[in-house]
Amino acid sequence: MRNVLDFSPLHRSSIGFERIFDLLEAAQAQPADNWPPFDTMKIAEDRYQIAIAVAGFKRNEIDICVQENLLVIKGERKNDVEGEYLHRGIAYRPFVRRFELAEHVQVTDAHLSDGLLNISLKRELPETMRPRRIEINTDDAVTAKVRQIEQHVAA
């Protein structure tokens, strides 16, 4: 049994959170697809990594696309095997994995090795959003600046 949450009371009392509510509602609506398996890791305060198990897929059979705040990984294996399968237990079916990215999160690198596709991400805040230190002036410093301006104007 799946619980469905109603976010309408939150819509009435909050402004500017539409994107978060849309993400939560979309997450509830999506059926759980467990293939291919993946891990998400936080490497550092502003660095992340996604590892997707793509054994049997070649580099040219995987497509990674970033559009706005959505990372989409698609894989489709080309049938290049000659012969008849007596047993087919390895899943080479096409897949699509989608990851919603927070604002200012950028994909920095993708690497395929030993059947794992590793995608590196980094949060890069613009300079205007970073914390900055504000100097505290004393009355003496303000008076000195006013005198310096008055002397500069008089000259």
MODELLER restraints for C-alpha pairs under 7 A, 6 or more apart:
rsr = mdl.restraints
at = mdl.atoms
rsr.add(forms.Gaussian(group=physical.xy_distance, feature=features.Distance(at['CA:4:A'], at['CA:28:A']), mean=6.97, stdev=0.5))
rsr.add(forms.Gaussian(group=physical.xy_distance, feature=features.Distance(at['CA:36:A'], at['CA:52:A']), mean=6.72, stdev=0.5))
rsr.add(forms.Gaussian(group=physical.xy_distance, feature=features.Distance(at['CA:36:A'], at['CA:53:A']), mean=5.98, stdev=0.5))
rsr.add(forms.Gaussian(group=physical.xy_distance, feature=features.Distance(at['CA:36:A'], at['CA:54:A']), mean=6.79, stdev=0.5))
rsr.add(forms.Gaussian(group=physical.xy_distance, feature=features.Distance(at['CA:37:A'], at['CA:52:A']), mean=6.06, stdev=0.5))
rsr.add(forms.Gaussian(group=physical.xy_distance, feature=features.Distance(at['CA:37:A'], at['CA:53:A']), mean=5.75, stdev=0.5))
rsr.add(forms.Gaussian(group=physical.xy_distance, feature=features.Distance(at['CA:38:A'], at['CA:50:A']), mean=6.98, stdev=0.5))
rsr.add(forms.Gaussian(group=physical.xy_distance, feature=features.Distance(at['CA:38:A'], at['CA:51:A']), mean=5.42, stdev=0.5))
rsr.add(forms.Gaussian(group=physical.xy_distance, feature=features.Distance(at['CA:38:A'], at['CA:52:A']), mean=4.24, stdev=0.5))
rsr.add(forms.Gaussian(group=physical.xy_distance, feature=features.Distance(at['CA:38:A'], at['CA:53:A']), mean=6.09, stdev=0.5))
rsr.add(forms.Gaussian(group=physical.xy_distance, feature=features.Distance(at['CA:39:A'], at['CA:50:A']), mean=5.70, stdev=0.5))
rsr.add(forms.Gaussian(group=physical.xy_distance, feature=features.Distance(at['CA:39:A'], at['CA:51:A']), mean=5.13, stdev=0.5))
rsr.add(forms.Gaussian(group=physical.xy_distance, feature=features.Distance(at['CA:39:A'], at['CA:52:A']), mean=6.56, stdev=0.5))
rsr.add(forms.Gaussian(group=physical.xy_distance, feature=features.Distance(at['CA:40:A'], at['CA:49:A']), mean=5.82, stdev=0.5))
rsr.add(forms.Gaussian(group=physical.xy_distance, feature=features.Distance(at['CA:40:A'], at['CA:50:A']), mean=4.53, stdev=0.5))
rsr.add(forms.Gaussian(group=physical.xy_distance, feature=features.Distance(at['CA:40:A'], at['CA:51:A']), mean=6.48, stdev=0.5))
rsr.add(forms.Gaussian(group=physical.xy_distance, feature=features.Distance(at['CA:41:A'], at['CA:48:A']), mean=5.63, stdev=0.5))
rsr.add(forms.Gaussian(group=physical.xy_distance, feature=features.Distance(at['CA:41:A'], at['CA:49:A']), mean=5.16, stdev=0.5))
rsr.add(forms.Gaussian(group=physical.xy_distance, feature=features.Distance(at['CA:41:A'], at['CA:50:A']), mean=6.36, stdev=0.5))
rsr.add(forms.Gaussian(group=physical.xy_distance, feature=features.Distance(at['CA:42:A'], at['CA:48:A']), mean=4.49, stdev=0.5))
rsr.add(forms.Gaussian(group=physical.xy_distance, feature=features.Distance(at['CA:42:A'], at['CA:49:A']), mean=6.48, stdev=0.5))
rsr.add(forms.Gaussian(group=physical.xy_distance, feature=features.Distance(at['CA:43:A'], at['CA:49:A']), mean=6.85, stdev=0.5))
rsr.add(forms.Gaussian(group=physical.xy_distance, feature=features.Distance(at['CA:46:A'], at['CA:122:A']), mean=5.66, stdev=0.5))
rsr.add(forms.Gaussian(group=physical.xy_distance, feature=features.Distance(at['CA:46:A'], at['CA:123:A']), mean=5.07, stdev=0.5))
rsr.add(forms.Gaussian(group=physical.xy_distance, feature=features.Distance(at['CA:47:A'], at['CA:121:A']), mean=5.77, stdev=0.5))
rsr.add(forms.Gaussian(group=physical.xy_distance, feature=features.Distance(at['CA:47:A'], at['CA:122:A']), mean=4.52, stdev=0.5))
rsr.add(forms.Gaussian(group=physical.xy_distance, feature=features.Distance(at['CA:47:A'], at['CA:123:A']), mean=6.43, stdev=0.5))
rsr.add(forms.Gaussian(group=physical.xy_distance, feature=features.Distance(at['CA:48:A'], at['CA:120:A']), mean=5.97, stdev=0.5))
rsr.add(forms.Gaussian(group=physical.xy_distance, feature=features.Distance(at['CA:48:A'], at['CA:121:A']), mean=5.00, stdev=0.5))
rsr.add(forms.Gaussian(group=physical.xy_distance, feature=features.Distance(at['CA:48:A'], at['CA:122:A']), mean=6.20, stdev=0.5))
rsr.add(forms.Gaussian(group=physical.xy_distance, feature=features.Distance(at['CA:49:A'], at['CA:118:A']), mean=6.72, stdev=0.5))
rsr.add(forms.Gaussian(group=physical.xy_distance, feature=features.Distance(at['CA:49:A'], at['CA:119:A']), mean=5.56, stdev=0.5))
rsr.add(forms.Gaussian(group=physical.xy_distance, feature=features.Distance(at['CA:49:A'], at['CA:120:A']), mean=4.56, stdev=0.5))
rsr.add(forms.Gaussian(group=physical.xy_distance, feature=features.Distance(at['CA:49:A'], at['CA:121:A']), mean=5.91, stdev=0.5))
rsr.add(forms.Gaussian(group=physical.xy_distance, feature=features.Distance(at['CA:50:A'], at['CA:118:A']), mean=5.68, stdev=0.5))
rsr.add(forms.Gaussian(group=physical.xy_distance, feature=features.Distance(at['CA:50:A'], at['CA:119:A']), mean=5.09, stdev=0.5))
rsr.add(forms.Gaussian(group=physical.xy_distance, feature=features.Distance(at['CA:50:A'], at['CA:120:A']), mean=6.60, stdev=0.5))
rsr.add(forms.Gaussian(group=physical.xy_distance, feature=features.Distance(at['CA:51:A'], at['CA:116:A']), mean=6.19, stdev=0.5))
rsr.add(forms.Gaussian(group=physical.xy_distance, feature=features.Distance(at['CA:51:A'], at['CA:117:A']), mean=5.51, stdev=0.5))
rsr.add(forms.Gaussian(group=physical.xy_distance, feature=features.Distance(at['CA:51:A'], at['CA:118:A']), mean=4.47, stdev=0.5))
rsr.add(forms.Gaussian(group=physical.xy_distance, feature=features.Distance(at['CA:51:A'], at['CA:119:A']), mean=6.42, stdev=0.5))
rsr.add(forms.Gaussian(group=physical.xy_distance, feature=features.Distance(at['CA:52:A'], at['CA:116:A']), mean=5.54, stdev=0.5))
rsr.add(forms.Gaussian(group=physical.xy_distance, feature=features.Distance(at['CA:52:A'], at['CA:117:A']), mean=5.08, stdev=0.5))
rsr.add(forms.Gaussian(group=physical.xy_distance, feature=features.Distance(at['CA:52:A'], at['CA:118:A']), mean=6.56, stdev=0.5))
rsr.add(forms.Gaussian(group=physical.xy_distance, feature=features.Distance(at['CA:53:A'], at['CA:115:A']), mean=5.98, stdev=0.5))
rsr.add(forms.Gaussian(group=physical.xy_distance, feature=features.Distance(at['CA:53:A'], at['CA:116:A']), mean=4.75, stdev=0.5))
rsr.add(forms.Gaussian(group=physical.xy_distance, feature=features.Distance(at['CA:53:A'], at['CA:117:A']), mean=6.47, stdev=0.5))
rsr.add(forms.Gaussian(group=physical.xy_distance, feature=features.Distance(at['CA:54:A'], at['CA:115:A']), mean=5.25, stdev=0.5))
rsr.add(forms.Gaussian(group=physical.xy_distance, feature=features.Distance(at['CA:54:A'], at['CA:116:A']), mean=5.66, stdev=0.5))
rsr.add(forms.Gaussian(group=physical.xy_distance, feature=features.Distance(at['CA:54:A'], at['CA:117:A']), mean=6.52, stdev=0.5))
rsr.add(forms.Gaussian(group=physical.xy_distance, feature=features.Distance(at['CA:55:A'], at['CA:115:A']), mean=4.05, stdev=0.5))
rsr.add(forms.Gaussian(group=physical.xy_distance, feature=features.Distance(at['CA:55:A'], at['CA:116:A']), mean=6.77, stdev=0.5))
rsr.add(forms.Gaussian(group=physical.xy_distance, feature=features.Distance(at['CA:56:A'], at['CA:115:A']), mean=6.71, stdev=0.5))
rsr.add(forms.Gaussian(group=physical.xy_distance, feature=features.Distance(at['CA:57:A'], at['CA:77:A']), mean=6.08, stdev=0.5))
rsr.add(forms.Gaussian(group=physical.xy_distance, feature=features.Distance(at['CA:59:A'], at['CA:112:A']), mean=6.99, stdev=0.5))
rsr.add(forms.Gaussian(group=physical.xy_distance, feature=features.Distance(at['CA:61:A'], at['CA:75:A']), mean=5.70, stdev=0.5))
rsr.add(forms.Gaussian(group=physical.xy_distance, feature=features.Distance(at['CA:61:A'], at['CA:76:A']), mean=5.53, stdev=0.5))
rsr.add(forms.Gaussian(group=physical.xy_distance, feature=features.Distance(at['CA:61:A'], at['CA:77:A']), mean=5.67, stdev=0.5))
rsr.add(forms.Gaussian(group=physical.xy_distance, feature=features.Distance(at['CA:62:A'], at['CA:74:A']), mean=5.68, stdev=0.5))
rsr.add(forms.Gaussian(group=physical.xy_distance, feature=features.Distance(at['CA:62:A'], at['CA:75:A']), mean=4.38, stdev=0.5))
rsr.add(forms.Gaussian(group=physical.xy_distance, feature=features.Distance(at['CA:62:A'], at['CA:76:A']), mean=6.65, stdev=0.5))
rsr.add(forms.Gaussian(group=physical.xy_distance, feature=features.Distance(at['CA:63:A'], at['CA:73:A']), mean=5.73, stdev=0.5))
rsr.add(forms.Gaussian(group=physical.xy_distance, feature=features.Distance(at['CA:63:A'], at['CA:74:A']), mean=5.12, stdev=0.5))
rsr.add(forms.Gaussian(group=physical.xy_distance, feature=features.Distance(at['CA:63:A'], at['CA:75:A']), mean=6.31, stdev=0.5))
rsr.add(forms.Gaussian(group=physical.xy_distance, feature=features.Distance(at['CA:64:A'], at['CA:72:A']), mean=5.86, stdev=0.5))
rsr.add(forms.Gaussian(group=physical.xy_distance, feature=features.Distance(at['CA:64:A'], at['CA:73:A']), mean=4.59, stdev=0.5))
rsr.add(forms.Gaussian(group=physical.xy_distance, feature=features.Distance(at['CA:64:A'], at['CA:74:A']), mean=6.52, stdev=0.5))
rsr.add(forms.Gaussian(group=physical.xy_distance, feature=features.Distance(at['CA:65:A'], at['CA:71:A']), mean=5.92, stdev=0.5))
rsr.add(forms.Gaussian(group=physical.xy_distance, feature=features.Distance(at['CA:65:A'], at['CA:72:A']), mean=5.23, stdev=0.5))
rsr.add(forms.Gaussian(group=physical.xy_distance, feature=features.Distance(at['CA:65:A'], at['CA:73:A']), mean=6.48, stdev=0.5))
rsr.add(forms.Gaussian(group=physical.xy_distance, feature=features.Distance(at['CA:66:A'], at['CA:72:A']), mean=6.29, stdev=0.5))
rsr.add(forms.Gaussian(group=physical.xy_distance, feature=features.Distance(at['CA:69:A'], at['CA:100:A']), mean=5.84, stdev=0.5))
rsr.add(forms.Gaussian(group=physical.xy_distance, feature=features.Distance(at['CA:69:A'], at['CA:101:A']), mean=4.80, stdev=0.5))
rsr.add(forms.Gaussian(group=physical.xy_distance, feature=features.Distance(at['CA:69:A'], at['CA:102:A']), mean=6.46, stdev=0.5))
rsr.add(forms.Gaussian(group=physical.xy_distance, feature=features.Distance(at['CA:69:A'], at['CA:103:A']), mean=6.69, stdev=0.5))
rsr.add(forms.Gaussian(group=physical.xy_distance, feature=features.Distance(at['CA:70:A'], at['CA:98:A']), mean=6.85, stdev=0.5))
rsr.add(forms.Gaussian(group=physical.xy_distance, feature=features.Distance(at['CA:70:A'], at['CA:99:A']), mean=5.83, stdev=0.5))
rsr.add(forms.Gaussian(group=physical.xy_distance, feature=features.Distance(at['CA:70:A'], at['CA:100:A']), mean=4.75, stdev=0.5))
rsr.add(forms.Gaussian(group=physical.xy_distance, feature=features.Distance(at['CA:70:A'], at['CA:101:A']), mean=5.71, stdev=0.5))
rsr.add(forms.Gaussian(group=physical.xy_distance, feature=features.Distance(at['CA:71:A'], at['CA:98:A']), mean=5.68, stdev=0.5))
rsr.add(forms.Gaussian(group=physical.xy_distance, feature=features.Distance(at['CA:71:A'], at['CA:99:A']), mean=5.06, stdev=0.5))
rsr.add(forms.Gaussian(group=physical.xy_distance, feature=features.Distance(at['CA:71:A'], at['CA:100:A']), mean=6.35, stdev=0.5))
rsr.add(forms.Gaussian(group=physical.xy_distance, feature=features.Distance(at['CA:71:A'], at['CA:101:A']), mean=6.88, stdev=0.5))
rsr.add(forms.Gaussian(group=physical.xy_distance, feature=features.Distance(at['CA:72:A'], at['CA:96:A']), mean=6.91, stdev=0.5))
rsr.add(forms.Gaussian(group=physical.xy_distance, feature=features.Distance(at['CA:72:A'], at['CA:97:A']), mean=5.75, stdev=0.5))
rsr.add(forms.Gaussian(group=physical.xy_distance, feature=features.Distance(at['CA:72:A'], at['CA:98:A']), mean=4.59, stdev=0.5))
rsr.add(forms.Gaussian(group=physical.xy_distance, feature=features.Distance(at['CA:72:A'], at['CA:99:A']), mean=6.51, stdev=0.5))
rsr.add(forms.Gaussian(group=physical.xy_distance, feature=features.Distance(at['CA:73:A'], at['CA:96:A']), mean=5.64, stdev=0.5))
rsr.add(forms.Gaussian(group=physical.xy_distance, feature=features.Distance(at['CA:73:A'], at['CA:97:A']), mean=5.13, stdev=0.5))
rsr.add(forms.Gaussian(group=physical.xy_distance, feature=features.Distance(at['CA:73:A'], at['CA:98:A']), mean=6.48, stdev=0.5))
rsr.add(forms.Gaussian(group=physical.xy_distance, feature=features.Distance(at['CA:74:A'], at['CA:95:A']), mean=5.65, stdev=0.5))
rsr.add(forms.Gaussian(group=physical.xy_distance, feature=features.Distance(at['CA:74:A'], at['CA:96:A']), mean=4.43, stdev=0.5))
rsr.add(forms.Gaussian(group=physical.xy_distance, feature=features.Distance(at['CA:74:A'], at['CA:97:A']), mean=6.49, stdev=0.5))
rsr.add(forms.Gaussian(group=physical.xy_distance, feature=features.Distance(at['CA:75:A'], at['CA:94:A']), mean=5.40, stdev=0.5))
rsr.add(forms.Gaussian(group=physical.xy_distance, feature=features.Distance(at['CA:75:A'], at['CA:95:A']), mean=5.24, stdev=0.5))
rsr.add(forms.Gaussian(group=physical.xy_distance, feature=features.Distance(at['CA:75:A'], at['CA:96:A']), mean=6.56, stdev=0.5))
rsr.add(forms.Gaussian(group=physical.xy_distance, feature=features.Distance(at['CA:76:A'], at['CA:93:A']), mean=6.85, stdev=0.5))
rsr.add(forms.Gaussian(group=physical.xy_distance, feature=features.Distance(at['CA:76:A'], at['CA:94:A']), mean=4.40, stdev=0.5))
rsr.add(forms.Gaussian(group=physical.xy_distance, feature=features.Distance(at['CA:76:A'], at['CA:95:A']), mean=6.71, stdev=0.5))
rsr.add(forms.Gaussian(group=physical.xy_distance, feature=features.Distance(at['CA:77:A'], at['CA:92:A']), mean=6.30, stdev=0.5))
rsr.add(forms.Gaussian(group=physical.xy_distance, feature=features.Distance(at['CA:77:A'], at['CA:94:A']), mean=6.67, stdev=0.5))
rsr.add(forms.Gaussian(group=physical.xy_distance, feature=features.Distance(at['CA:104:A'], at['CA:123:A']), mean=5.48, stdev=0.5))
rsr.add(forms.Gaussian(group=physical.xy_distance, feature=features.Distance(at['CA:104:A'], at['CA:124:A']), mean=5.47, stdev=0.5))
rsr.add(forms.Gaussian(group=physical.xy_distance, feature=features.Distance(at['CA:104:A'], at['CA:125:A']), mean=5.91, stdev=0.5))
rsr.add(forms.Gaussian(group=physical.xy_distance, feature=features.Distance(at['CA:105:A'], at['CA:121:A']), mean=6.54, stdev=0.5))
rsr.add(forms.Gaussian(group=physical.xy_distance, feature=features.Distance(at['CA:105:A'], at['CA:122:A']), mean=5.46, stdev=0.5))
rsr.add(forms.Gaussian(group=physical.xy_distance, feature=features.Distance(at['CA:105:A'], at['CA:123:A']), mean=4.17, stdev=0.5))
rsr.add(forms.Gaussian(group=physical.xy_distance, feature=features.Distance(at['CA:105:A'], at['CA:124:A']), mean=6.26, stdev=0.5))
rsr.add(forms.Gaussian(group=physical.xy_distance, feature=features.Distance(at['CA:106:A'], at['CA:121:A']), mean=5.51, stdev=0.5))
rsr.add(forms.Gaussian(group=physical.xy_distance, feature=features.Distance(at['CA:106:A'], at['CA:122:A']), mean=5.36, stdev=0.5))
rsr.add(forms.Gaussian(group=physical.xy_distance, feature=features.Distance(at['CA:106:A'], at['CA:123:A']), mean=6.21, stdev=0.5))
rsr.add(forms.Gaussian(group=physical.xy_distance, feature=features.Distance(at['CA:107:A'], at['CA:120:A']), mean=5.93, stdev=0.5))
rsr.add(forms.Gaussian(group=physical.xy_distance, feature=features.Distance(at['CA:107:A'], at['CA:121:A']), mean=4.40, stdev=0.5))
rsr.add(forms.Gaussian(group=physical.xy_distance, feature=features.Distance(at['CA:107:A'], at['CA:122:A']), mean=6.50, stdev=0.5))
rsr.add(forms.Gaussian(group=physical.xy_distance, feature=features.Distance(at['CA:108:A'], at['CA:120:A']), mean=5.53, stdev=0.5))
rsr.add(forms.Gaussian(group=physical.xy_distance, feature=features.Distance(at['CA:108:A'], at['CA:121:A']), mean=5.39, stdev=0.5))
rsr.add(forms.Gaussian(group=physical.xy_distance, feature=features.Distance(at['CA:108:A'], at['CA:122:A']), mean=6.63, stdev=0.5))
rsr.add(forms.Gaussian(group=physical.xy_distance, feature=features.Distance(at['CA:109:A'], at['CA:119:A']), mean=5.76, stdev=0.5))
rsr.add(forms.Gaussian(group=physical.xy_distance, feature=features.Distance(at['CA:109:A'], at['CA:120:A']), mean=5.07, stdev=0.5))
rsr.add(forms.Gaussian(group=physical.xy_distance, feature=features.Distance(at['CA:110:A'], at['CA:117:A']), mean=6.94, stdev=0.5))
rsr.add(forms.Gaussian(group=physical.xy_distance, feature=features.Distance(at['CA:110:A'], at['CA:118:A']), mean=5.57, stdev=0.5))
rsr.add(forms.Gaussian(group=physical.xy_distance, feature=features.Distance(at['CA:110:A'], at['CA:119:A']), mean=4.35, stdev=0.5))
rsr.add(forms.Gaussian(group=physical.xy_distance, feature=features.Distance(at['CA:110:A'], at['CA:120:A']), mean=6.24, stdev=0.5))
rsr.add(forms.Gaussian(group=physical.xy_distance, feature=features.Distance(at['CA:111:A'], at['CA:117:A']), mean=5.72, stdev=0.5))
rsr.add(forms.Gaussian(group=physical.xy_distance, feature=features.Distance(at['CA:111:A'], at['CA:118:A']), mean=5.15, stdev=0.5))
rsr.add(forms.Gaussian(group=physical.xy_distance, feature=features.Distance(at['CA:111:A'], at['CA:119:A']), mean=6.50, stdev=0.5))
rsr.add(forms.Gaussian(group=physical.xy_distance, feature=features.Distance(at['CA:112:A'], at['CA:118:A']), mean=6.29, stdev=0.5))
